[in-house]
Amino acid sequence: MTKYVHIVQVHPVELGEPNLYKVKREEEFSDKNDAFAWMLDYNLDHEHTKAVYLGRVNDATGELE
């Protein structure tokens, strides 16, 4: 059975936008709702970094969907 992981990355904020080339932290979740809840909670508490939902990754192939 195919397993999927939802990825949220934390990036520094530069000029008001997250710099997606610099990854400060990465979190994995088995459920999309958990990933979004964590991302929203993180963004409420941090000003100089921002969490961004990257997408769903197939654990067997490593492909981003």
PDBQT receptor file of N, H, CA, C and O in Angstrom, charges set to zero:
ATOM      1  N   MET A   1       0.847  -1.187   0.000  1.00  0.00    +0.000 N 
ATOM      2  CA  MET A   1       0.000   0.000   0.000  1.00  0.00    +0.000 C 
ATOM      3  C   MET A   1       0.887   1.243   0.000  1.00  0.00    +0.000 C 
ATOM      4  O   MET A   1       1.887   1.312   0.714  1.00  0.00    +0.000 OA
ATOM      5  N   THR A   2       0.508   2.196  -0.796  1.00  0.00    +0.000 N 
ATOM      6  H   THR A   2      -0.305   2.139  -1.376  1.00  0.00    +0.000 HD
ATOM      7  CA  THR A   2       1.273   3.429  -0.917  1.00  0.00    +0.000 C 
ATOM      8  C   THR A   2       1.048   4.314   0.299  1.00  0.00    +0.000 C 
ATOM      9  O   THR A   2      -0.087   4.530   0.725  1.00  0.00    +0.000 OA
ATOM     10  N   LYS A   3       2.141   4.823   0.850  1.00  0.00    +0.000 N 
ATOM     11  H   LYS A   3       3.063   4.648   0.504  1.00  0.00    +0.000 HD
ATOM     12  CA  LYS A   3       2.071   5.724   1.995  1.00  0.00    +0.000 C 
ATOM     13  C   LYS A   3       2.423   7.132   1.520  1.00  0.00    +0.000 C 
ATOM     14  O   LYS A   3       3.376   7.329   0.766  1.00  0.00    +0.000 OA
ATOM     15  N   TYR A   4       1.642   8.098   1.972  1.00  0.00    +0.000 N 
ATOM     16  H   TYR A   4       0.868   7.938   2.585  1.00  0.00    +0.000 HD
ATOM     17  CA  TYR A   4       1.887   9.490   1.628  1.00  0.00    +0.000 C 
ATOM     18  C   TYR A   4       2.226  10.278   2.876  1.00  0.00    +0.000 C 
ATOM     19  O   TYR A   4       1.699  10.013   3.957  1.00  0.00    +0.000 OA
ATOM     20  N   VAL A   5       3.118  11.258   2.714  1.00  0.00    +0.000 N 
ATOM     21  H   VAL A   5       3.546  11.474   1.837  1.00  0.00    +0.000 HD
ATOM     22  CA  VAL A   5       3.527  12.136   3.805  1.00  0.00    +0.000 C 
ATOM     23  C   VAL A   5       3.301  13.569   3.349  1.00  0.00    +0.000 C 
ATOM     24  O   VAL A   5       3.653  13.929   2.225  1.00  0.00    +0.000 OA
ATOM     25  N   HIS A   6       2.722  14.379   4.205  1.00  0.00    +0.000 N 
ATOM     26  H   HIS A   6       2.436  14.088   5.118  1.00  0.00    +0.000 HD
ATOM     27  CA  HIS A   6       2.493  15.800   3.903  1.00  0.00    +0.000 C 
ATOM     28  C   HIS A   6       3.618  16.609   4.534  1.00  0.00    +0.000 C 
ATOM     29  O   HIS A   6       3.924  16.453   5.716  1.00  0.00    +0.000 OA
ATOM     30  N   ILE A   7       4.230  17.477   3.730  1.00  0.00    +0.000 N 
ATOM     31  H   ILE A   7       3.982  17.604   2.769  1.00  0.00    +0.000 HD
ATOM     32  CA  ILE A   7       5.423  18.210   4.148  1.00  0.00    +0.000 C 
ATOM     33  C   ILE A   7       5.092  19.690   4.363  1.00  0.00    +0.000 C 
ATOM     34  O   ILE A   7       4.449  20.329   3.530  1.00  0.00    +0.000 OA
ATOM     35  N   VAL A   8       5.554  20.218   5.513  1.00  0.00    +0.000 N 
ATOM     36  H   VAL A   8       6.077  19.698   6.189  1.00  0.00    +0.000 HD
ATOM     37  CA  VAL A   8       5.489  21.648   5.798  1.00  0.00    +0.000 C 
ATOM     38  C   VAL A   8       6.918  22.110   6.060  1.00  0.00    +0.000 C 
ATOM     39  O   VAL A   8       7.625  21.532   6.886  1.00  0.00    +0.000 OA
ATOM     40  N   GLN A   9       7.335  23.152   5.353  1.00  0.00    +0.000 N 
ATOM     41  H   GLN A   9       6.761  23.622   4.683  1.00  0.00    +0.000 HD
ATOM     42  CA  GLN A   9       8.676  23.704   5.548  1.00  0.00    +0.000 C 
ATOM     43  C   GLN A   9       8.577  25.099   6.158  1.00  0.00    +0.000 C 
ATOM     44  O   GLN A   9       7.634  25.846   5.896  1.00  0.00    +0.000 OA
ATOM     45  N   VAL A  10       9.577  25.431   6.979  1.00  0.00    +0.000 N 
ATOM     46  H   VAL A  10      10.343  24.825   7.192  1.00  0.00    +0.000 HD
ATOM     47  CA  VAL A  10       9.667  26.758   7.578  1.00  0.00    +0.000 C 
ATOM     48  C   VAL A  10      10.787  27.519   6.876  1.00  0.00    +0.000 C 
ATOM     49  O   VAL A  10      11.908  27.024   6.749  1.00  0.00    +0.000 OA
ATOM     50  N   HIS A  11      10.467  28.730   6.421  1.00  0.00    +0.000 N 
ATOM     51  H   HIS A  11       9.557  29.132   6.525  1.00  0.00    +0.000 HD
ATOM     52  CA  HIS A  11      11.405  29.559   5.671  1.00  0.00    +0.000 C 
ATOM     53  C   HIS A  11      11.549  30.921   6.354  1.00  0.00    +0.000 C 
ATOM     54  O   HIS A  11      10.609  31.400   6.988  1.00  0.00    +0.000 OA
ATOM     55  N   PRO A  12      12.740  31.553   6.225  1.00  0.00    +0.000 N 
ATOM     56  CA  PRO A  12      12.893  32.905   6.749  1.00  0.00    +0.000 C 
ATOM     57  C   PRO A  12      12.092  33.900   5.893  1.00  0.00    +0.000 C 
ATOM     58  O   PRO A  12      11.933  33.706   4.688  1.00  0.00    +0.000 OA
ATOM     59  N   VAL A  13      11.597  34.954   6.527  1.00  0.00    +0.000 N 
ATOM     60  H   VAL A  13      11.726  35.111   7.506  1.00  0.00    +0.000 HD
ATOM     61  CA  VAL A  13      10.873  36.000   5.810  1.00  0.00    +0.000 C 
ATOM     62  C   VAL A  13      11.864  37.095   5.435  1.00  0.00    +0.000 C 
ATOM     63  O   VAL A  13      12.559  37.641   6.292  1.00  0.00    +0.000 OA
ATOM     64  N   GLU A  14      11.918  37.406   4.150  1.00  0.00    +0.000 N 
ATOM     65  H   GLU A  14      11.353  36.963   3.454  1.00  0.00    +0.000 HD
ATOM     66  CA  GLU A  14      12.797  38.458   3.626  1.00  0.00    +0.000 C 
ATOM     67  C   GLU A  14      11.973  39.371   2.730  1.00  0.00    +0.000 C 
ATOM     68  O   GLU A  14      11.312  38.905   1.801  1.00  0.00    +0.000 OA
ATOM     69  N   LEU A  15      12.012  40.654   3.005  1.00  0.00    +0.000 N 
ATOM     70  H   LEU A  15      12.549  41.032   3.759  1.00  0.00    +0.000 HD
ATOM     71  CA  LEU A  15      11.248  41.648   2.252  1.00  0.00    +0.000 C 
ATOM     72  C   LEU A  15       9.756  41.332   2.260  1.00  0.00    +0.000 C 
ATOM     73  O   LEU A  15       9.058  41.569   1.274  1.00  0.00    +0.000 OA
ATOM     74  N   GLY A  16       9.274  40.795   3.378  1.00  0.00    +0.000 N 
ATOM     75  H   GLY A  16       9.841  40.602   4.178  1.00  0.00    +0.000 HD
ATOM     76  CA  GLY A  16       7.857  40.535   3.555  1.00  0.00    +0.000 C 
ATOM     77  C   GLY A  16       7.354  39.217   2.998  1.00  0.00    +0.000 C 
ATOM     78  O   GLY A  16       6.176  38.897   3.160  1.00  0.00    +0.000 OA
ATOM     79  N   GLU A  17       8.211  38.444   2.345  1.00  0.00    +0.000 N 
ATOM     80  H   GLU A  17       9.167  38.704   2.213  1.00  0.00    +0.000 HD
ATOM     81  CA  GLU A  17       7.816  37.166   1.743  1.00  0.00    +0.000 C 
ATOM     82  C   GLU A  17       8.755  36.067   2.218  1.00  0.00    +0.000 C 
ATOM     83  O   GLU A  17       9.924  36.329   2.501  1.00  0.00    +0.000 OA
ATOM     84  N   PRO A  18       8.247  34.824   2.307  1.00  0.00    +0.000 N 
ATOM     85  CA  PRO A  18       9.144  33.731   2.676  1.00  0.00    +0.000 C 
ATOM     86  C   PRO A  18      10.147  33.443   1.559  1.00  0.00    +0.000 C 
ATOM     87  O   PRO A  18       9.781  33.393   0.385  1.00  0.00    +0.000 OA
ATOM     88  N   ASN A  19      11.418  33.254   1.936  1.00  0.00    +0.000 N 
ATOM     89  H   ASN A  19      11.715  33.295   2.890  1.00  0.00    +0.000 HD
ATOM     90  CA  ASN A  19      12.444  32.892   0.969  1.00  0.00    +0.000 C 
ATOM     91  C   ASN A  19      12.421  31.366   0.850  1.00  0.00    +0.000 C 
ATOM     92  O   ASN A  19      12.971  30.667   1.701  1.00  0.00    +0.000 OA
ATOM     93  N   LEU A  20      11.794  30.861  -0.187  1.00  0.00    +0.000 N 
ATOM     94  H   LEU A  20      11.347  31.428  -0.878  1.00  0.00    +0.000 HD
ATOM     95  CA  LEU A  20      11.563  29.432  -0.344  1.00  0.00    +0.000 C 
ATOM     96  C   LEU A  20      12.840  28.646  -0.638  1.00  0.00    +0.000 C 
ATOM     97  O   LEU A  20      12.827  27.415  -0.615  1.00  0.00    +0.000 OA
ATOM     98  N   TYR A  21      13.944  29.347  -0.915  1.00  0.00    +0.000 N 
ATOM     99  H   TYR A  21      13.955  30.347  -0.934  1.00  0.00    +0.000 HD
ATOM    100  CA  TYR A  21      15.211  28.668  -1.168  1.00  0.00    +0.000 C 
ATOM    101  C   TYR A  21      15.951  28.321   0.120  1.00  0.00    +0.000 C 
ATOM    102  O   TYR A  21      16.848  27.479   0.112  1.00  0.00    +0.000 OA
ATOM    103  N   LYS A  22      15.582  28.961   1.219  1.00  0.00    +0.000 N 
ATOM    104  H   LYS A  22      14.853  29.645   1.225  1.00  0.00    +0.000 HD
ATOM    105  CA  LYS A  22      16.227  28.713   2.507  1.00  0.00    +0.000 C 
ATOM    106  C   LYS A  22      15.242  27.987   3.419  1.00  0.00    +0.000 C 
ATOM    107  O   LYS A  22      14.223  28.551   3.817  1.00  0.00    +0.000 OA
ATOM    108  N   VAL A  23      15.548  26.746   3.744  1.00  0.00    +0.000 N 
ATOM    109  H   VAL A  23      16.375  26.287   3.420  1.00  0.00    +0.000 HD
ATOM    110  CA  VAL A  23      14.684  25.937   4.605  1.00  0.00    +0.000 C 
ATOM    111  C   VAL A  23      15.297  25.889   6.001  1.00  0.00    +0.000 C 
ATOM    112  O   VAL A  23      16.412  25.401   6.182  1.00  0.00    +0.000 OA
ATOM    113  N   LYS A  24      14.559  26.400   6.983  1.00  0.00    +0.000 N 
ATOM    114  H   LYS A  24      13.653  26.796   6.835  1.00  0.00    +0.000 HD
ATOM    115  CA  LYS A  24      15.017  26.387   8.369  1.00  0.00    +0.000 C 
ATOM    116  C   LYS A  24      14.604  25.113   9.098  1.00  0.00    +0.000 C 
ATOM    117  O   LYS A  24      15.297  24.660  10.009  1.00  0.00    +0.000 OA
ATOM    118  N   ARG A  25      13.483  24.541   8.698  1.00  0.00    +0.000 N 
ATOM    119  H   ARG A  25      12.920  24.909   7.958  1.00  0.00    +0.000 HD
ATOM    120  CA  ARG A  25      12.919  23.384   9.396  1.00  0.00    +0.000 C 
ATOM    121  C   ARG A  25      11.939  22.694   8.461  1.00  0.00    +0.000 C 
ATOM    122  O   ARG A  25      11.334  23.330   7.597  1.00  0.00    +0.000 OA
ATOM    123  N   GLU A  26      11.791  21.387   8.641  1.00  0.00    +0.000 N 
ATOM    124  H   GLU A  26      12.282  20.871   9.343  1.00  0.00    +0.000 HD
ATOM    125  CA  GLU A  26      10.828  20.630   7.839  1.00  0.00    +0.000 C 
ATOM    126  C   GLU A  26      10.101  19.645   8.751  1.00  0.00    +0.000 C 
ATOM    127  O   GLU A  26      10.722  18.939   9.545  1.00  0.00    +0.000 OA
ATOM    128  N   GLU A  27       8.784  19.611   8.626  1.00  0.00    +0.000 N 
ATOM    129  H   GLU A  27       8.279  20.185   7.981  1.00  0.00    +0.000 HD
ATOM    130  CA  GLU A  27       7.943  18.715   9.426  1.00  0.00    +0.000 C 
ATOM    131  C   GLU A  27       7.161  17.806   8.487  1.00  0.00    +0.000 C 
ATOM    132  O   GLU A  27       6.760  18.225   7.401  1.00  0.00    +0.000 OA
ATOM    133  N   GLU A  28       6.944  16.562   8.906  1.00  0.00    +0.000 N 
ATOM    134  H   GLU A  28       7.269  16.222   9.789  1.00  0.00    +0.000 HD
ATOM    135  CA  GLU A  28       6.167  15.601   8.130  1.00  0.00    +0.000 C 
ATOM    136  C   GLU A  28       4.911  15.213   8.902  1.00  0.00    +0.000 C 
ATOM    137  O   GLU A  28       4.942  15.050  10.122  1.00  0.00    +0.000 OA
ATOM    138  N   PHE A  29       3.809  15.067   8.176  1.00  0.00    +0.000 N 
ATOM    139  H   PHE A  29       3.783  15.200   7.185  1.00  0.00    +0.000 HD
ATOM    140  CA  PHE A  29       2.524  14.705   8.767  1.00  0.00    +0.000 C 
ATOM    141  C   PHE A  29       1.866  13.628   7.921  1.00  0.00    +0.000 C 
ATOM    142  O   PHE A  29       2.028  13.599   6.701  1.00  0.00    +0.000 OA
ATOM    143  N   SER A  30       1.129  12.750   8.569  1.00  0.00    +0.000 N 
ATOM    144  H   SER A  30       0.998  12.773   9.560  1.00  0.00    +0.000 HD
ATOM    145  CA  SER A  30       0.434  11.696   7.828  1.00  0.00    +0.000 C 
ATOM    146  C   SER A  30      -0.911  12.177   7.302  1.00  0.00    +0.000 C 
ATOM    147  O   SER A  30      -1.508  11.524   6.446  1.00  0.00    +0.000 OA
ATOM    148  N   ASP A  31      -1.397  13.316   7.806  1.00  0.00    +0.000 N 
ATOM    149  H   ASP A  31      -0.912  13.846   8.502  1.00  0.00    +0.000 HD
ATOM    150  CA  ASP A  31      -2.705  13.831   7.427  1.00  0.00    +0.000 C 
ATOM    151  C   ASP A  31      -2.584  15.294   6.997  1.00  0.00    +0.000 C 
ATOM    152  O   ASP A  31      -1.889  16.078   7.643  1.00  0.00    +0.000 OA
ATOM    153  N   LYS A  32      -3.252  15.656   5.921  1.00  0.00    +0.000 N 
ATOM    154  H   LYS A  32      -3.817  15.019   5.396  1.00  0.00    +0.000 HD
ATOM    155  CA  LYS A  32      -3.192  17.032   5.413  1.00  0.00    +0.000 C 
ATOM    156  C   LYS A  32      -3.760  18.023   6.418  1.00  0.00    +0.000 C 
ATOM    157  O   LYS A  32      -3.226  19.121   6.574  1.00  0.00    +0.000 OA
ATOM    158  N   ASN A  33      -4.841  17.647   7.105  1.00  0.00    +0.000 N 
ATOM    159  H   ASN A  33      -5.275  16.755   6.979  1.00  0.00    +0.000 HD
ATOM    160  CA  ASN A  33      -5.439  18.546   8.097  1.00  0.00    +0.000 C 
ATOM    161  C   ASN A  33      -4.478  18.832   9.246  1.00  0.00    +0.000 C 
ATOM    162  O   ASN A  33      -4.414  19.963   9.728  1.00  0.00    +0.000 OA
ATOM    163  N   ASP A  34      -3.732  17.827   9.689  1.00  0.00    +0.000 N 
ATOM    164  H   ASP A  34      -3.784  16.908   9.298  1.00  0.00    +0.000 HD
ATOM    165  CA  ASP A  34      -2.724  18.034  10.732  1.00  0.00    +0.000 C 
ATOM    166  C   ASP A  34      -1.620  18.976  10.253  1.00  0.00    +0.000 C 
ATOM    167  O   ASP A  34      -1.149  19.830  11.003  1.00  0.00    +0.000 OA
ATOM    168  N   ALA A  35      -1.215  18.807   8.996  1.00  0.00    +0.000 N 
ATOM    169  H   ALA A  35      -1.598  18.112   8.387  1.00  0.00    +0.000 HD
ATOM    170  CA  ALA A  35      -0.176  19.666   8.428  1.00  0.00    +0.000 C 
ATOM    171  C   ALA A  35      -0.635  21.121   8.387  1.00  0.00    +0.000 C 
ATOM    172  O   ALA A  35       0.122  22.021   8.753  1.00  0.00    +0.000 OA
ATOM    173  N   PHE A  36      -1.868  21.355   7.945  1.00  0.00    +0.000 N 
ATOM    174  H   PHE A  36      -2.482  20.624   7.648  1.00  0.00    +0.000 HD
ATOM    175  CA  PHE A  36      -2.383  22.724   7.867  1.00  0.00    +0.000 C 
ATOM    176  C   PHE A  36      -2.594  23.325   9.253  1.00  0.00    +0.000 C 
ATOM    177  O   PHE A  36      -2.341  24.512   9.458  1.00  0.00    +0.000 OA
ATOM    178  N   ALA A  37      -3.049  22.525  10.194  1.00  0.00    +0.000 N 
ATOM    179  H   ALA A  37      -3.255  21.560  10.027  1.00  0.00    +0.000 HD
ATOM    180  CA  ALA A  37      -3.242  23.024  11.562  1.00  0.00    +0.000 C 
ATOM    181  C   ALA A  37      -1.906  23.441  12.164  1.00  0.00    +0.000 C 
ATOM    182  O   ALA A  37      -1.809  24.499  12.786  1.00  0.00    +0.000 OA
ATOM    183  N   TRP A  38      -0.875  22.616  11.984  1.00  0.00    +0.000 N 
ATOM    184  H   TRP A  38      -0.953  21.757  11.479  1.00  0.00    +0.000 HD
ATOM    185  CA  TRP A  38       0.451  22.958  12.513  1.00  0.00    +0.000 C 
ATOM    186  C   TRP A  38       0.981  24.225  11.851  1.00  0.00    +0.000 C 
ATOM    187  O   TRP A  38       1.526  25.101  12.523  1.00  0.00    +0.000 OA
ATOM    188  N   MET A  39       0.819  24.320  10.520  1.00  0.00    +0.000 N 
ATOM    189  H   MET A  39       0.376  23.608   9.975  1.00  0.00    +0.000 HD
ATOM    190  CA  MET A  39       1.299  25.484   9.772  1.00  0.00    +0.000 C 
ATOM    191  C   MET A  39       0.620  26.763  10.258  1.00  0.00    +0.000 C 
ATOM    192  O   MET A  39       1.290  27.774  10.472  1.00  0.00    +0.000 OA
ATOM    193  N   LEU A  40      -0.684  26.731  10.433  1.00  0.00    +0.000 N 
ATOM    194  H   LEU A  40      -1.228  25.911  10.260  1.00  0.00    +0.000 HD
ATOM    195  CA  LEU A  40      -1.412  27.919  10.882  1.00  0.00    +0.000 C 
ATOM    196  C   LEU A  40      -1.012  28.318  12.293  1.00  0.00    +0.000 C 
ATOM    197  O   LEU A  40      -0.827  29.504  12.566  1.00  0.00    +0.000 OA
ATOM    198  N   ASP A  41      -0.876  27.355  13.190  1.00  0.00    +0.000 N 
ATOM    199  H   ASP A  41      -1.026  26.392  12.968  1.00  0.00    +0.000 HD
ATOM    200  CA  ASP A  41      -0.442  27.652  14.558  1.00  0.00    +0.000 C 
ATOM    201  C   ASP A  41       0.964  28.230  14.582  1.00  0.00    +0.000 C 
ATOM    202  O   ASP A  41       1.236  29.177  15.320  1.00  0.00    +0.000 OA
ATOM    203  N   TYR A  42       1.853  27.666  13.783  1.00  0.00    +0.000 N 
ATOM    204  H   TYR A  42       1.632  26.897  13.184  1.00  0.00    +0.000 HD
ATOM    205  CA  TYR A  42       3.230  28.150  13.717  1.00  0.00    +0.000 C 
ATOM    206  C   TYR A  42       3.262  29.598  13.237  1.00  0.00    +0.000 C 
ATOM    207  O   TYR A  42       3.956  30.431  13.821  1.00  0.00    +0.000 OA
ATOM    208  N   ASN A  43       2.518  29.901  12.182  1.00  0.00    +0.000 N 
ATOM    209  H   ASN A  43       1.954  29.224  11.707  1.00  0.00    +0.000 HD
ATOM    210  CA  ASN A  43       2.545  31.242  11.598  1.00  0.00    +0.000 C 
ATOM    211  C   ASN A  43       1.946  32.297  12.527  1.00  0.00    +0.000 C 
ATOM    212  O   ASN A  43       2.286  33.473  12.404  1.00  0.00    +0.000 OA
ATOM    213  N   LEU A  44       1.067  31.913  13.448  1.00  0.00    +0.000 N 
ATOM    214  H   LEU A  44       0.790  30.958  13.548  1.00  0.00    +0.000 HD
ATOM    215  CA  LEU A  44       0.524  32.871  14.411  1.00  0.00    +0.000 C 
ATOM    216  C   LEU A  44       1.570  33.314  15.433  1.00  0.00    +0.000 C 
ATOM    217  O   LEU A  44       1.516  34.437  15.934  1.00  0.00    +0.000 OA
ATOM    218  N   ASP A  45       2.518  32.434  15.740  1.00  0.00    +0.000 N 
ATOM    219  H   ASP A  45       2.562  31.522  15.333  1.00  0.00    +0.000 HD
ATOM    220  CA  ASP A  45       3.490  32.693  16.799  1.00  0.00    +0.000 C 
ATOM    221  C   ASP A  45       4.843  33.203  16.323  1.00  0.00    +0.000 C 
ATOM    222  O   ASP A  45       5.674  33.577  17.151  1.00  0.00    +0.000 OA
ATOM    223  N   HIS A  46       5.092  33.230  15.026  1.00  0.00    +0.000 N 
ATOM    224  H   HIS A  46       4.418  32.926  14.353  1.00  0.00    +0.000 HD
ATOM    225  CA  HIS A  46       6.414  33.606  14.520  1.00  0.00    +0.000 C 
ATOM    226  C   HIS A  46       6.297  34.720  13.486  1.00  0.00    +0.000 C 
ATOM    227  O   HIS A  46       5.442  34.674  12.602  1.00  0.00    +0.000 OA
ATOM    228  N   GLU A  47       7.170  35.722  13.610  1.00  0.00    +0.000 N 
ATOM    229  H   GLU A  47       7.864  35.759  14.329  1.00  0.00    +0.000 HD
ATOM    230  CA  GLU A  47       7.148  36.853  12.685  1.00  0.00    +0.000 C 
ATOM    231  C   GLU A  47       8.255  36.801  11.640  1.00  0.00    +0.000 C 
ATOM    232  O   GLU A  47       8.065  37.252  10.510  1.00  0.00    +0.000 OA
ATOM    233  N   HIS A  48       9.411  36.254  12.012  1.00  0.00    +0.000 N 
ATOM    234  H   HIS A  48       9.565  35.889  12.930  1.00  0.00    +0.000 HD
ATOM    235  CA  HIS A  48      10.573  36.301  11.127  1.00  0.00    +0.000 C 
ATOM    236  C   HIS A  48      10.738  35.041  10.278  1.00  0.00    +0.000 C 
ATOM    237  O   HIS A  48      11.626  34.961   9.430  1.00  0.00    +0.000 OA
ATOM    238  N   THR A  49       9.877  34.069  10.519  1.00  0.00    +0.000 N 
ATOM    239  H   THR A  49       9.156  34.133  11.209  1.00  0.00    +0.000 HD
ATOM    240  CA  THR A  49       9.851  32.860   9.700  1.00  0.00    +0.000 C 
ATOM    241  C   THR A  49       8.395  32.541   9.368  1.00  0.00    +0.000 C 
ATOM    242  O   THR A  49       7.473  32.991  10.048  1.00  0.00    +0.000 OA
ATOM    243  N   LYS A  50       8.210  31.754   8.305  1.00  0.00    +0.000 N 
ATOM    244  H   LYS A  50       8.958  31.388   7.752  1.00  0.00    +0.000 HD
ATOM    245  CA  LYS A  50       6.858  31.399   7.901  1.00  0.00    +0.000 C 
ATOM    246  C   LYS A  50       6.815  29.942   7.462  1.00  0.00    +0.000 C 
ATOM    247  O   LYS A  50       7.671  29.490   6.702  1.00  0.00    +0.000 OA
ATOM    248  N   ALA A  51       5.815  29.212   7.944  1.00  0.00    +0.000 N 
ATOM    249  H   ALA A  51       5.119  29.579   8.561  1.00  0.00    +0.000 HD
ATOM    250  CA  ALA A  51       5.607  27.827   7.538  1.00  0.00    +0.000 C 
ATOM    251  C   ALA A  51       4.789  27.801   6.251  1.00  0.00    +0.000 C 
ATOM    252  O   ALA A  51       3.829  28.555   6.094  1.00  0.00    +0.000 OA
ATOM    253  N   VAL A  52       5.185  26.921   5.333  1.00  0.00    +0.000 N 
ATOM    254  H   VAL A  52       5.965  26.309   5.460  1.00  0.00    +0.000 HD
ATOM    255  CA  VAL A  52       4.539  26.810   4.028  1.00  0.00    +0.000 C 
ATOM    256  C   VAL A  52       4.283  25.327   3.742  1.00  0.00    +0.000 C 
ATOM    257  O   VAL A  52       5.176  24.493   3.893  1.00  0.00    +0.000 OA
ATOM    258  N   TYR A  53       3.049  25.011   3.325  1.00  0.00    +0.000 N 
ATOM    259  H   TYR A  53       2.323  25.689   3.202  1.00  0.00    +0.000 HD
ATOM    260  CA  TYR A  53       2.711  23.639   2.951  1.00  0.00    +0.000 C 
ATOM    261  C   TYR A  53       3.342  23.333   1.599  1.00  0.00    +0.000 C 
ATOM    262  O   TYR A  53       3.053  24.004   0.608  1.00  0.00    +0.000 OA
ATOM    263  N   LEU A  54       4.202  22.323   1.559  1.00  0.00    +0.000 N 
ATOM    264  H   LEU A  54       4.437  21.779   2.364  1.00  0.00    +0.000 HD
ATOM    265  CA  LEU A  54       4.907  21.972   0.325  1.00  0.00    +0.000 C 
ATOM    266  C   LEU A  54       4.073  21.048  -0.545  1.00  0.00    +0.000 C 
ATOM    267  O   LEU A  54       4.031  21.217  -1.764  1.00  0.00    +0.000 OA
ATOM    268  N   GLY A  55       3.414  20.082   0.061  1.00  0.00    +0.000 N 
ATOM    269  H   GLY A  55       3.449  19.945   1.051  1.00  0.00    +0.000 HD
ATOM    270  CA  GLY A  55       2.589  19.163  -0.696  1.00  0.00    +0.000 C 
ATOM    271  C   GLY A  55       2.651  17.760  -0.137  1.00  0.00    +0.000 C 
ATOM    272  O   GLY A  55       3.195  17.524   0.941  1.00  0.00    +0.000 OA
ATOM    273  N   ARG A  56       2.082  16.828  -0.893  1.00  0.00    +0.000 N 
ATOM    274  H   ARG A  56       1.641  17.020  -1.769  1.00  0.00    +0.000 HD
ATOM    275  CA  ARG A  56       2.030  15.427  -0.488  1.00  0.00    +0.000 C 
ATOM    276  C   ARG A  56       3.105  14.663  -1.248  1.00  0.00    +0.000 C 
ATOM    277  O   ARG A  56       3.220  14.784  -2.468  1.00  0.00    +0.000 OA
ATOM    278  N   VAL A  57       3.891  13.877  -0.521  1.00  0.00    +0.000 N 
ATOM    279  H   VAL A  57       3.798  13.779   0.470  1.00  0.00    +0.000 HD
ATOM    280  CA  VAL A  57       4.990  13.126  -1.107  1.00  0.00    +0.000 C 
ATOM    281  C   VAL A  57       4.694  11.631  -1.004  1.00  0.00    +0.000 C 
ATOM    282  O   VAL A  57       4.294  11.138   0.051  1.00  0.00    +0.000 OA
ATOM    283  N   ASN A  58       4.892  10.930  -2.095  1.00  0.00    +0.000 N 
ATOM    284  H   ASN A  58       5.216  11.330  -2.952  1.00  0.00    +0.000 HD
ATOM    285  CA  ASN A  58       4.779   9.474  -2.115  1.00  0.00    +0.000 C 
ATOM    286  C   ASN A  58       6.022   8.922  -1.427  1.00  0.00    +0.000 C 
ATOM    287  O   ASN A  58       7.136   9.111  -1.914  1.00  0.00    +0.000 OA
ATOM    288  N   ASP A  59       5.839   8.245  -0.304  1.00  0.00    +0.000 N 
ATOM    289  H   ASP A  59       4.934   8.092   0.092  1.00  0.00    +0.000 HD
ATOM    290  CA  ASP A  59       6.968   7.779   0.503  1.00  0.00    +0.000 C 
ATOM    291  C   ASP A  59       7.815   6.747  -0.245  1.00  0.00    +0.000 C 
ATOM    292  O   ASP A  59       9.024   6.679  -0.026  1.00  0.00    +0.000 OA
ATOM    293  N   ALA A  60       7.214   5.955  -1.113  1.00  0.00    +0.000 N 
ATOM    294  H   ALA A  60       6.231   6.010  -1.291  1.00  0.00    +0.000 HD
ATOM    295  CA  ALA A  60       7.946   4.916  -1.845  1.00  0.00    +0.000 C 
ATOM    296  C   ALA A  60       8.802   5.492  -2.959  1.00  0.00    +0.000 C 
ATOM    297  O   ALA A  60       9.936   5.054  -3.157  1.00  0.00    +0.000 OA
ATOM    298  N   THR A  61       8.276   6.471  -3.691  1.00  0.00    +0.000 N 
ATOM    299  H   THR A  61       7.355   6.826  -3.530  1.00  0.00    +0.000 HD
ATOM    300  CA  THR A  61       8.993   7.009  -4.854  1.00  0.00    +0.000 C 
ATOM    301  C   THR A  61       9.664   8.352  -4.588  1.00  0.00    +0.000 C 
ATOM    302  O   THR A  61      10.589   8.731  -5.306  1.00  0.00    +0.000 OA
ATOM    303  N   GLY A  62       9.208   9.080  -3.562  1.00  0.00    +0.000 N 
ATOM    304  H   GLY A  62       8.457   8.772  -2.979  1.00  0.00    +0.000 HD
ATOM    305  CA  GLY A  62       9.753  10.402  -3.272  1.00  0.00    +0.000 C 
ATOM    306  C   GLY A  62       9.181  11.490  -4.152  1.00  0.00    +0.000 C 
ATOM    307  O   GLY A  62       9.660  12.623  -4.116  1.00  0.00    +0.000 OA
ATOM    308  N   GLU A  63       8.171  11.176  -4.938  1.00  0.00    +0.000 N 
ATOM    309  H   GLU A  63       7.782  10.256  -4.967  1.00  0.00    +0.000 HD
ATOM    310  CA  GLU A  63       7.584  12.154  -5.854  1.00  0.00    +0.000 C 
ATOM    311  C   GLU A  63       6.624  13.082  -5.117  1.00  0.00    +0.000 C 
ATOM    312  O   GLU A  63       5.803  12.639  -4.313  1.00  0.00    +0.000 OA
ATOM    313  N   LEU A  64       6.742  14.366  -5.404  1.00  0.00    +0.000 N 
ATOM    314  H   LEU A  64       7.409  14.725  -6.057  1.00  0.00    +0.000 HD
ATOM    315  CA  LEU A  64       5.842  15.385  -4.857  1.00  0.00    +0.000 C 
ATOM    316  C   LEU A  64       4.602  15.460  -5.735  1.00  0.00    +0.000 C 
ATOM    317  O   LEU A  64       4.694  15.541  -6.960  1.00  0.00    +0.000 OA
ATOM    318  N   GLU A  65       3.444  15.433  -5.090  1.00  0.00    +0.000 N 
ATOM    319  H   GLU A  65       3.369  15.368  -4.095  1.00  0.00    +0.000 HD
ATOM    320  CA  GLU A  65       2.185  15.510  -5.844  1.00  0.00    +0.000 C 
ATOM    321  C   GLU A  65       1.527  16.852  -5.630  1.00  0.00    +0.000 C 
ATOM    322  O   GLU A  65       0.457  17.110  -6.181  1.00  0.00    +0.000 OA
TER     323      GLU A  65
